[in-house]
């Protein structure tokens, strides 16, 4: 059962007044608007839940973060099944890609909901208000970080909403300035949040520190990243789950390794008309086994299928592979399960995020899976700290220690510890991130930020594919004032 349930919050922000000579029509609206809202703590809490809600839409960011990389192929039923997925897989996407427009729109909706709270942050005082504002600022930072990762320079508005008409005035902001605001928001969140919230699923100090360290790492501010990440490691309540095989099961959500986890639920149905309305993890159904009949798992649409290349990245005795990647042929042979093959069938599925049996199957069952997304795991924190210490030429011995904590959990011994230094250690950290975090949506951006994408991803064009095109409709809505990203 989810302890915090995200629901869409609709608050009217614009009211129309009709002028007429008949007094009886001059009746004040009973509907709430921004001018008569935010009068109590509950109002702020309700608006905050609305800002959390867009986290559930990041299923698409995760799905495409894998497909864009060399970890997976688009898959699906055919070469024309969800063309936007296929285009991104082949690096031939355009400004008219429907999925990229969804990421842009959904992430900016999240920014706007957080800004709505912060626009009225001084209207009403109550005990614990700093905690609420800190959560809102984390959410704004998280959504803006996603936007910068995907699109580069994006419009930056702080503590006020984007309103219709602003598109004619607001320009794209250089990503360096957006990063500065993200850092400020996360520092505020870190200073004003506890390590443990009273309600599971709420953002914590640890989540803010981890994301801040990640933001520094993306900018190659290695000293800053190491400082905040090691503070989290030394002071926070997080640790590695002892058994890697249990991390992604539905009965082990929000565990000690979960630094930041997006909550999903199967308590409400959903449909394809409004994918962002789903309370379930849509990516899980998209990743699922096509026409599956057998134990443990449910059917899905066979998108995002792992490649043989990523399977081969695992060391021969690395037990993590059985948790991360399902070999469907071997599974069928041992269990008697049946399935059909889809487009670009590789024989593998993303076992971390495919549908498990046992959910309520309300509505379209492929859209209502309750599997939470482990957005930042403690293993990720350790590997980010290791990378910052190593690439920043700060302390290879501490980098080895953090890297080896992850490997010791994986192999159950110290025989697989890494003792290398310098650039050899760097490559070991990169490889460990790939196998430890495979299927979790990070690999494409890891390749881009470390300059390895062109040599690893077929069709990747340097100077173009590091970021994605601004949706064409967004440029047209500005009166064609914005320049498109290079190469598109």
C-alpha positions as CSV (number, residue, x, y, z in Angstrom):
1,X,0.0,0.0,0.0
2,X,1.3,3.4,-0.9
3,X,1.8,5.8,2.0
4,X,1.5,8.9,-0.2
5,X,-0.8,8.8,-3.1
6,X,-0.3,11.3,-5.9
7,X,-3.5,12.7,-7.4
8,X,-4.1,15.4,-10.0
9,X,-5.1,18.6,-8.4
10,X,-7.2,21.0,-10.5
11,X,-7.3,24.6,-9.1
12,X,-8.9,27.3,-11.2
13,X,-6.5,30.2,-11.6
14,X,-8.4,32.5,-13.9
15,X,-11.9,33.7,-13.2
16,X,-14.0,35.7,-15.6
17,X,-16.2,38.5,-14.4
18,X,-19.3,39.4,-16.5
19,X,-20.4,42.9,-16.4
20,X,-24.2,43.5,-16.8
21,X,-26.8,46.0,-15.8
22,X,-28.8,43.4,-14.0
23,X,-27.5,43.1,-10.4
24,X,-28.7,39.5,-10.1
25,X,-26.0,38.2,-12.4
26,X,-23.2,39.9,-10.4
27,X,-22.8,36.8,-8.2
28,X,-19.4,36.0,-6.7
29,X,-18.1,32.6,-7.9
30,X,-18.0,29.9,-5.3
31,X,-15.2,28.2,-7.1
32,X,-11.7,28.4,-5.6
33,X,-9.1,30.5,-7.4
34,X,-5.5,31.5,-6.7
35,X,-6.8,34.6,-5.0
36,X,-8.8,32.8,-2.3
37,X,-6.6,29.7,-2.0
38,X,-3.6,28.9,0.2
39,X,-5.4,30.0,3.4
40,X,-4.4,26.9,5.5
41,X,-1.8,24.2,5.8
42,X,-4.1,21.8,4.1
43,X,-4.3,24.0,1.0
44,X,-0.5,23.9,0.7
45,X,-0.5,20.2,1.3
46,X,-3.1,19.6,-1.4
47,X,-1.2,21.7,-3.9
48,X,2.0,19.9,-3.0
49,X,0.4,16.5,-3.8
50,X,-0.6,18.0,-7.2
51,X,3.1,18.9,-7.7
52,X,4.1,15.3,-6.8
53,X,1.7,13.9,-9.3
54,X,3.8,14.7,-12.3
55,X,6.6,12.4,-11.0
56,X,4.5,9.5,-12.2
57,X,4.8,10.8,-15.7
58,X,8.6,10.3,-15.6
59,X,8.0,6.7,-16.5
60,X,8.5,7.9,-20.1
61,X,11.8,9.6,-19.3
62,X,13.0,6.3,-17.8
63,X,11.8,4.2,-20.7
64,X,13.4,6.4,-23.3
65,X,16.6,6.8,-21.3
66,X,17.2,3.1,-21.9
67,X,15.9,3.0,-25.5
68,X,18.1,6.0,-26.5
69,X,21.2,4.2,-25.2
70,X,22.9,1.0,-26.3
71,X,21.3,-1.0,-23.5
72,X,18.1,-1.8,-25.3
73,X,16.2,-1.7,-28.6
74,X,12.8,-0.1,-29.0
75,X,11.0,-3.4,-29.7
76,X,7.2,-3.5,-29.7
77,X,4.9,-5.2,-32.1
78,X,6.4,-3.9,-35.3
79,X,8.6,-1.2,-36.8
80,X,5.7,1.2,-36.8
81,X,4.6,0.5,-33.2
82,X,5.0,3.8,-31.3
83,X,7.0,5.5,-34.1
84,X,8.5,8.0,-31.6
85,X,10.2,5.1,-29.7
86,X,11.6,3.7,-32.9
87,X,13.0,7.1,-34.0
88,X,14.8,7.7,-30.8
89,X,16.2,4.2,-30.8
90,X,17.6,4.8,-34.3
91,X,18.7,8.4,-33.5
92,X,16.4,9.8,-36.3
93,X,14.0,11.7,-34.0
94,X,12.7,15.0,-35.1
95,X,11.0,18.1,-33.5
96,X,7.6,16.5,-34.2
97,X,8.3,13.4,-32.0
98,X,5.2,12.9,-29.9
99,X,7.0,11.3,-26.9
100,X,9.5,14.2,-26.7
101,X,6.6,16.6,-26.7
102,X,5.1,14.7,-23.8
103,X,8.3,14.8,-21.8
104,X,8.5,18.6,-22.4
105,X,4.8,19.2,-21.5
106,X,4.7,17.0,-18.5
107,X,7.9,18.2,-16.9
108,X,6.9,21.8,-17.4
109,X,3.5,21.0,-15.8
110,X,5.5,19.8,-12.8
111,X,7.5,23.0,-12.7
112,X,4.3,25.1,-12.9
113,X,2.6,23.2,-10.1
114,X,5.7,23.7,-7.9
115,X,5.9,27.3,-8.9
116,X,2.2,27.8,-8.0
117,X,2.9,26.9,-4.4
118,X,6.0,29.1,-4.3
119,X,4.3,32.0,-5.9
120,X,2.0,32.1,-2.8
121,X,4.6,30.9,-0.3
122,X,4.2,34.0,1.9
123,X,0.4,34.1,2.0
124,X,-0.2,32.0,5.1
125,X,2.1,30.9,7.9
126,X,1.8,27.5,9.7
127,X,4.1,25.2,11.7
128,X,6.3,23.1,9.4
129,X,5.9,25.4,6.4
130,X,9.6,25.2,5.6
131,X,9.2,21.5,5.1
132,X,6.4,22.0,2.6
133,X,8.3,24.7,0.7
134,X,11.5,22.5,0.6
135,X,9.5,19.7,-1.0
136,X,8.2,22.1,-3.6
137,X,11.6,23.4,-4.3
138,X,13.0,19.9,-4.7
139,X,10.3,19.0,-7.1
140,X,10.9,22.1,-9.2
141,X,14.6,21.2,-9.3
142,X,13.8,17.6,-10.3
143,X,11.6,18.6,-13.1
144,X,14.0,21.3,-14.3
145,X,16.9,18.8,-14.2
146,X,15.0,16.4,-16.4
147,X,14.3,19.3,-18.8
148,X,18.0,20.4,-19.0
149,X,19.1,16.7,-19.5
150,X,16.7,16.3,-22.4
151,X,16.6,19.7,-24.0
152,X,19.5,21.9,-22.9
153,X,18.5,25.5,-22.6
154,X,14.9,25.9,-21.4
155,X,12.8,28.8,-20.2
156,X,13.4,29.5,-16.5
157,X,10.6,31.0,-14.4
158,X,11.0,31.1,-10.6
159,X,8.2,31.5,-8.0
160,X,5.5,32.3,-10.5
161,X,3.5,30.3,-12.9
162,X,3.8,30.2,-16.7
163,X,0.6,31.7,-17.9
164,X,-0.9,31.8,-21.4
165,X,0.8,34.6,-23.3
166,X,4.1,34.3,-21.5
167,X,5.4,32.4,-24.4
168,X,5.6,35.6,-26.3
169,X,7.9,37.2,-23.7
170,X,9.9,34.4,-22.1
171,X,13.0,33.2,-23.8
172,X,15.1,30.0,-23.4
173,X,17.5,30.4,-20.5
174,X,21.1,29.1,-20.8
175,X,21.4,25.8,-19.1
176,X,24.1,27.1,-16.8
177,X,21.7,29.5,-15.3
178,X,19.0,26.8,-15.0
179,X,21.6,24.6,-13.2
180,X,22.3,27.5,-10.8
181,X,18.6,27.7,-9.8
182,X,18.5,23.9,-9.5
183,X,21.4,24.0,-7.1
184,X,19.8,26.8,-5.0
185,X,16.6,24.8,-4.8
186,X,18.3,21.6,-3.7
187,X,20.5,23.4,-1.1
188,X,17.3,24.9,0.4
189,X,15.7,21.5,0.4
190,X,18.7,19.9,2.0
191,X,18.8,22.5,4.7
192,X,15.1,22.3,5.5
193,X,14.2,18.6,5.2
194,X,14.7,15.7,7.6
195,X,16.4,12.5,6.7
196,X,13.1,10.7,7.6
197,X,9.7,12.0,6.9
198,X,6.6,11.1,8.8
199,X,5.0,9.8,5.6
200,X,6.8,7.3,3.3
201,X,7.2,8.6,-0.2
202,X,7.8,12.2,0.8
203,X,11.1,13.8,-0.3
204,X,13.8,13.8,2.3
205,X,17.1,15.6,3.0
206,X,18.9,12.5,1.6
207,X,17.0,12.8,-1.7
208,X,18.0,16.5,-2.0
209,X,21.6,15.8,-1.2
210,X,21.8,12.9,-3.7
211,X,20.2,14.9,-6.5
212,X,22.4,17.9,-5.8
213,X,25.5,15.6,-6.0
214,X,24.2,14.3,-9.3
215,X,23.6,17.8,-10.6
216,X,27.2,18.7,-9.7
217,X,28.5,15.6,-11.4
218,X,26.7,16.4,-14.6
219,X,28.5,19.7,-14.6
220,X,31.8,18.1,-13.8
221,X,32.0,20.0,-10.5
222,X,33.7,17.0,-9.0
223,X,34.8,18.6,-5.7
224,X,31.3,19.8,-4.9
225,X,29.8,16.5,-5.9
226,X,32.2,14.5,-3.7
227,X,31.6,16.8,-0.7
228,X,27.8,16.5,-0.7
229,X,27.7,12.8,-1.6
230,X,30.2,11.8,1.0
231,X,28.2,13.9,3.6
232,X,25.2,11.9,2.7
233,X,27.1,8.6,2.9
234,X,28.5,9.5,6.3
235,X,25.4,11.1,7.8
236,X,22.4,9.6,6.2
237,X,20.3,6.6,7.2
238,X,20.7,4.7,3.9
239,X,22.5,1.4,3.2
240,X,22.7,-1.3,0.6
241,X,20.0,-3.9,0.7
242,X,21.8,-7.1,1.5
243,X,20.2,-9.2,-1.2
244,X,20.2,-7.5,-4.6
245,X,17.6,-9.9,-5.9
246,X,14.9,-8.5,-3.7
247,X,15.3,-4.7,-4.5
248,X,12.8,-4.5,-7.3
249,X,10.0,-6.7,-5.9
250,X,6.7,-5.0,-5.0
251,X,7.0,-6.2,-1.4
252,X,10.3,-4.5,-0.9
253,X,9.5,-0.9,-1.9
254,X,10.8,2.1,0.0
255,X,13.6,0.0,1.5
256,X,16.8,1.2,3.2
257,X,18.5,1.6,-0.2
258,X,15.8,3.8,-1.6
259,X,17.0,7.4,-1.4
260,X,14.3,8.7,-3.7
261,X,11.4,6.6,-5.0
262,X,8.5,7.5,-7.2
263,X,5.3,6.0,-5.8
264,X,2.9,4.1,-8.1
265,X,-0.5,2.5,-7.3
266,X,-2.9,0.0,-9.0
267,X,-5.9,1.4,-7.1
268,X,-7.3,3.4,-10.0
269,X,-7.7,2.3,-13.6
270,X,-6.3,4.1,-16.7
271,X,-6.5,4.3,-20.4
272,X,-4.5,5.3,-23.4
273,X,-6.4,8.5,-23.9
274,X,-4.6,10.0,-20.9
275,X,-1.4,8.1,-20.1
276,X,-0.2,10.8,-17.7
277,X,-3.4,10.3,-15.7
278,X,-2.4,6.8,-14.7
279,X,-1.5,6.2,-11.1
280,X,0.4,3.1,-12.2
281,X,3.8,2.7,-13.7
282,X,3.0,2.7,-17.5
283,X,6.6,1.7,-18.4
284,X,6.2,-1.7,-16.7
285,X,3.4,-2.7,-19.0
286,X,5.3,-1.4,-22.1
287,X,8.4,-3.5,-21.0
288,X,6.3,-6.6,-20.4
289,X,6.5,-10.0,-22.1
290,X,4.4,-10.2,-25.2
291,X,1.4,-12.6,-24.9
292,X,2.8,-14.2,-21.8
293,X,1.2,-17.1,-20.0
294,X,3.1,-18.5,-17.1
295,X,4.1,-18.0,-13.5
296,X,5.3,-14.8,-11.7
297,X,4.8,-12.2,-14.5
298,X,2.0,-10.6,-16.6
299,X,1.9,-9.8,-20.3
300,X,3.0,-6.6,-21.8
301,X,4.0,-4.9,-25.1
302,X,7.6,-6.1,-25.5
303,X,9.2,-2.6,-25.8
304,X,12.6,-1.7,-24.4
305,X,14.3,-5.1,-24.9
306,X,17.8,-5.5,-23.6
307,X,20.6,-6.2,-26.2
308,X,23.1,-9.0,-26.2
309,X,25.8,-6.3,-25.8
310,X,24.5,-5.3,-22.3
311,X,24.1,-8.9,-21.3
312,X,27.8,-9.5,-22.2
313,X,28.8,-6.6,-19.9
314,X,28.1,-8.7,-16.9
315,X,31.0,-10.8,-15.6
316,X,30.4,-14.5,-16.0
317,X,29.8,-15.0,-12.2
318,X,27.8,-11.8,-11.6
319,X,24.5,-12.9,-10.0
320,X,22.9,-9.5,-10.7
321,X,22.2,-10.5,-14.2
322,X,19.3,-12.8,-13.1
323,X,17.6,-9.9,-11.3
324,X,18.3,-7.3,-14.0
325,X,17.6,-9.3,-17.2
326,X,15.1,-12.1,-17.8
327,X,16.3,-14.7,-20.4
328,X,12.8,-15.6,-21.6
329,X,13.9,-18.7,-23.5
330,X,15.6,-20.2,-20.4
331,X,12.7,-19.1,-18.2
332,X,10.1,-20.7,-20.6
333,X,12.2,-23.9,-20.7
334,X,12.3,-24.2,-16.9
335,X,8.7,-23.1,-16.1
336,X,6.6,-24.1,-19.2
337,X,5.6,-20.5,-19.8
338,X,4.6,-19.5,-23.3
339,X,5.0,-16.2,-25.0
340,X,5.2,-14.7,-28.5
341,X,8.0,-12.7,-30.0
342,X,7.8,-9.0,-31.0
343,X,9.8,-6.7,-33.2
344,X,13.5,-6.8,-32.6
345,X,13.1,-9.7,-30.2
346,X,16.4,-10.4,-28.4
347,X,15.3,-13.0,-26.0
348,X,15.7,-10.7,-23.1
349,X,13.4,-8.5,-21.0
350,X,14.0,-5.8,-18.3
351,X,13.2,-7.9,-15.3
352,X,13.5,-5.0,-12.9
353,X,10.5,-3.3,-14.4
354,X,8.2,-5.9,-16.0
355,X,4.7,-6.6,-14.7
356,X,4.4,-9.0,-11.8
357,X,1.4,-11.0,-11.0
358,X,-0.8,-10.0,-8.1
359,X,-1.9,-6.4,-8.9
360,X,-5.5,-5.5,-9.1
361,X,-5.7,-5.2,-12.9
362,X,-8.1,-2.3,-12.8
363,X,-8.8,-0.7,-16.2
364,X,-6.2,-1.5,-18.7
365,X,-3.9,-3.7,-16.7
366,X,-0.8,-2.8,-18.7
367,X,-1.2,0.8,-17.5
368,X,-1.9,0.3,-13.8
369,X,1.1,-1.6,-12.5
370,X,2.0,-0.6,-8.9
371,X,5.8,-1.1,-9.3
372,X,7.6,1.9,-7.8
373,X,10.5,3.5,-9.7
374,X,13.7,3.6,-7.6
375,X,14.8,7.0,-9.0
376,X,17.9,7.3,-6.8
377,X,19.3,4.2,-5.0
378,X,22.1,4.2,-2.5
379,X,24.2,2.1,-4.9
380,X,23.9,5.0,-7.3
381,X,25.0,7.4,-4.6
382,X,28.1,5.3,-3.9
383,X,29.0,5.1,-7.6
384,X,28.5,8.8,-8.1
385,X,30.8,9.5,-5.1
386,X,33.4,7.1,-6.5
387,X,33.3,8.8,-9.9
388,X,33.6,12.3,-8.4
389,X,36.5,11.3,-6.2
390,X,38.3,9.6,-9.1
391,X,37.6,12.0,-12.0
392,X,38.3,14.9,-9.8
393,X,41.7,13.5,-8.8
394,X,40.6,13.8,-5.2
395,X,41.1,10.3,-3.6
396,X,41.2,7.1,-5.6
397,X,41.4,5.0,-2.4
398,X,38.0,6.3,-1.2
399,X,36.6,5.9,-4.8
400,X,37.8,2.2,-4.7
401,X,36.0,1.8,-1.4
402,X,32.7,3.0,-2.6
403,X,32.9,1.1,-5.8
404,X,33.8,-2.1,-3.9
405,X,30.9,-1.8,-1.5
406,X,28.7,-2.2,-4.5
407,X,30.7,-5.1,-5.9
408,X,30.9,-6.8,-2.5
409,X,27.1,-6.7,-2.2
410,X,26.8,-8.1,-5.8
411,X,29.3,-11.0,-5.5
412,X,29.1,-11.7,-1.7
413,X,32.9,-11.6,-1.3
414,X,35.9,-9.3,-1.5
415,X,37.6,-11.4,-4.2
416,X,36.1,-9.2,-6.9
417,X,37.4,-5.9,-5.5
418,X,38.9,-3.3,-7.8
419,X,42.4,-2.2,-7.0
420,X,43.2,-0.1,-10.0
421,X,43.6,3.7,-10.0
422,X,43.5,6.6,-12.5
423,X,41.8,6.2,-15.8
424,X,41.6,2.4,-15.4
425,X,39.5,3.0,-12.3
426,X,37.4,5.4,-14.2
427,X,36.5,2.8,-16.7
428,X,35.7,0.3,-14.0
429,X,33.3,2.8,-12.4
430,X,31.6,3.4,-15.7
431,X,31.2,-0.4,-16.3
432,X,29.9,-0.9,-12.8
433,X,27.3,1.9,-13.2
434,X,26.1,0.2,-16.4
435,X,25.6,-3.3,-14.9
436,X,24.3,-2.1,-11.5
437,X,21.8,0.4,-12.9
438,X,20.9,-1.3,-16.2
439,X,17.2,-0.9,-17.0
440,X,16.8,2.2,-14.7
441,X,17.0,4.9,-17.3
442,X,20.4,6.4,-16.6
443,X,22.8,5.0,-19.2
444,X,22.1,7.3,-22.1
445,X,22.8,10.4,-20.0
446,X,25.9,8.7,-18.5
447,X,27.3,8.2,-22.0
448,X,26.5,11.8,-23.0
449,X,27.9,13.5,-19.9
450,X,31.1,11.5,-20.1
451,X,31.6,12.0,-23.8
452,X,31.3,8.4,-24.8
453,X,27.9,8.4,-26.6
454,X,29.2,8.8,-30.2
455,X,31.5,5.7,-29.8
456,X,28.8,3.6,-28.2
457,X,25.4,4.5,-29.8
458,X,24.8,3.7,-33.4
459,X,23.6,6.8,-35.4
460,X,24.7,9.2,-32.6
461,X,25.9,12.5,-34.1
462,X,28.3,14.6,-32.1
463,X,27.1,18.2,-31.6
464,X,23.5,17.1,-32.2
465,X,22.3,14.1,-30.2
466,X,23.6,15.1,-26.8
467,X,20.2,16.8,-26.4
468,X,16.9,16.3,-28.0
469,X,14.9,18.8,-30.2
470,X,12.6,21.4,-28.8
471,X,9.1,20.2,-29.8
472,X,8.1,22.2,-32.9
473,X,4.7,23.1,-31.6
474,X,6.4,24.9,-28.6
475,X,8.5,27.0,-31.0
476,X,5.5,27.9,-33.1
477,X,3.6,28.9,-30.0
478,X,6.3,31.5,-29.3
479,X,5.8,33.1,-32.7
480,X,8.9,31.2,-33.9
481,X,11.1,33.3,-31.7
482,X,13.1,30.4,-30.3
483,X,15.9,28.8,-32.2
484,X,15.8,25.0,-32.5
485,X,18.6,22.9,-31.0
486,X,21.6,22.4,-33.4
487,X,21.2,19.7,-36.1
488,X,17.3,19.5,-35.8
